Amino acid sequence: MTLATLFGRHFTPQGQREVVAAGERLYVNITPALRHAQGRTVVRAIFDAIEPGTGQAIASLLDDPRLAVNRSRLSPQATASLARIASVVARRAAAAVRDPQAQRADLQRRIDAFVADVDARSRAARTIGERLALWQASYEGFAGQLSLRLLPLAAAGKLLNSIETGNQKVA
């Protein structure tokens, strides 16, 4: 299951515009989300929880007229997509809250297996076509196998940390 599938979208790495590589780094285009009232709230909450410095940088850009909110309601399709993602994330986050060490160990096993698989396939790829196919498969594999397991663990970790610190900000 990939994020694209949960959002009801089907695309190839070559045809999508949400994630791009530049300077040997991956960049996610969050501009459409920032132009949507609810999307803006979700993006800020995610970054405030996971990467506060980036959250602050994004907050400083929100007054830019080019990022003005142009929609405030979600389409029925977007609502259904978010509900599908929320159900997967909530189920896995609950499992992580119940047994964080087991979930972390499971994720680590999956990451190790993913890296070993990509490494073995990389060694076997001889042509540029084979290497491009490997890149595409790796991209899809990460999105499908790992991203929907990493996000719930991060959410559960943030929740447990918040409970442990009494909902106070930690420096």
Contacts in CASP RR format, 6 or more apart in sequence:
PFRMAT RR
TARGET T0000
AUTHOR 0000-0000-0000
METHOD contacts of the structure
MODEL  1
MTLATLFGRHFTPQGQREVVAAGERLYVNITPALRHAQGRTVVRAIFDAI
EPGTGQAIASLLDDPRLAVNRSRLSPQATASLARIASVVARRAAAAVRDP
QAQRADLQRRIDAFVADVDARSRAARTIGERLALWQASYEGFAGQLSLRL
LPLAAAGKLLNSIETGNQKVA
1 88 0 8 1.000
1 144 0 8 1.000
1 148 0 8 1.000
2 140 0 8 1.000
2 141 0 8 1.000
2 143 0 8 1.000
2 144 0 8 1.000
3 85 0 8 1.000
3 143 0 8 1.000
3 144 0 8 1.000
3 147 0 8 1.000
3 148 0 8 1.000
4 10 0 8 1.000
4 11 0 8 1.000
4 16 0 8 1.000
4 143 0 8 1.000
6 81 0 8 1.000
6 84 0 8 1.000
6 85 0 8 1.000
6 88 0 8 1.000
6 148 0 8 1.000
7 81 0 8 1.000
7 84 0 8 1.000
7 85 0 8 1.000
8 77 0 8 1.000
8 81 0 8 1.000
12 136 0 8 1.000
13 19 0 8 1.000
13 135 0 8 1.000
13 136 0 8 1.000
13 139 0 8 1.000
13 140 0 8 1.000
14 136 0 8 1.000
17 29 0 8 1.000
18 28 0 8 1.000
18 29 0 8 1.000
19 26 0 8 1.000
19 27 0 8 1.000
19 28 0 8 1.000
19 29 0 8 1.000
20 26 0 8 1.000
20 27 0 8 1.000
20 29 0 8 1.000
21 27 0 8 1.000
30 43 0 8 1.000
30 58 0 8 1.000
31 67 0 8 1.000
33 39 0 8 1.000
33 40 0 8 1.000
33 42 0 8 1.000
33 43 0 8 1.000
34 40 0 8 1.000
34 43 0 8 1.000
34 58 0 8 1.000
34 61 0 8 1.000
34 62 0 8 1.000
34 67 0 8 1.000
35 67 0 8 1.000
35 68 0 8 1.000
35 69 0 8 1.000
35 70 0 8 1.000
35 71 0 8 1.000
36 69 0 8 1.000
36 70 0 8 1.000
36 71 0 8 1.000
36 72 0 8 1.000
36 74 0 8 1.000
37 69 0 8 1.000
37 71 0 8 1.000
37 72 0 8 1.000
38 72 0 8 1.000
38 73 0 8 1.000
38 74 0 8 1.000
40 62 0 8 1.000
40 69 0 8 1.000
43 58 0 8 1.000
44 55 0 8 1.000
44 58 0 8 1.000
44 59 0 8 1.000
47 53 0 8 1.000
47 54 0 8 1.000
47 55 0 8 1.000
47 58 0 8 1.000
48 55 0 8 1.000
49 154 0 8 1.000
49 155 0 8 1.000
49 158 0 8 1.000
50 154 0 8 1.000
50 158 0 8 1.000
61 67 0 8 1.000
74 82 0 8 1.000
85 148 0 8 1.000
88 148 0 8 1.000
88 152 0 8 1.000
89 148 0 8 1.000
89 151 0 8 1.000
89 152 0 8 1.000
89 155 0 8 1.000
90 152 0 8 1.000
91 152 0 8 1.000
92 103 0 8 1.000
92 148 0 8 1.000
92 149 0 8 1.000
92 152 0 8 1.000
92 153 0 8 1.000
93 152 0 8 1.000
93 153 0 8 1.000
93 155 0 8 1.000
93 156 0 8 1.000
93 159 0 8 1.000
94 156 0 8 1.000
95 103 0 8 1.000
95 152 0 8 1.000
96 103 0 8 1.000
96 104 0 8 1.000
96 152 0 8 1.000
96 153 0 8 1.000
96 155 0 8 1.000
96 156 0 8 1.000
96 157 0 8 1.000
97 156 0 8 1.000
97 159 0 8 1.000
97 160 0 8 1.000
100 153 0 8 1.000
100 156 0 8 1.000
100 157 0 8 1.000
100 160 0 8 1.000
103 152 0 8 1.000
103 153 0 8 1.000
103 156 0 8 1.000
104 153 0 8 1.000
106 149 0 8 1.000
107 146 0 8 1.000
107 149 0 8 1.000
107 150 0 8 1.000
107 153 0 8 1.000
110 145 0 8 1.000
110 146 0 8 1.000
110 149 0 8 1.000
111 146 0 8 1.000
114 141 0 8 1.000
114 142 0 8 1.000
114 145 0 8 1.000
114 146 0 8 1.000
118 134 0 8 1.000
118 138 0 8 1.000
121 134 0 8 1.000
121 137 0 8 1.000
122 131 0 8 1.000
122 134 0 8 1.000
124 130 0 8 1.000
125 131 0 8 1.000
125 133 0 8 1.000
125 134 0 8 1.000
161 170 0 8 1.000
END
